[in-house]
Amino acid sequence: MLNIILESIKSSVNTEDKILNYLKQYPDATIKELAQILNLTTRAIEKQISNLKKDEKLIRVGSARKGYWKVNI
């Protein structure tokens, strides 16, 4: 059981890193685009982005349509 929890935590960290690295290169990427590239659902990406915003690692600049992502690391 502990192994499953640890693997879940590791994959979460890896997913966050992948999102941040991708958004550094492509700051105007969409959630749908991230989901396709990382082979996750859009809801999973939304949750990860929400966590990154709470941790102040990711900031949305501008509007939802015409804005871009700013990686704050």
Secondary structure, 3 states (H helix, E strand, C coil): CHHHHHHHHHHHHHHHHHHHHHHHHCCCCCHHHHHHHHCCCHHHHHHHHHHHHHCCCEEEECCCCCCEEEECC
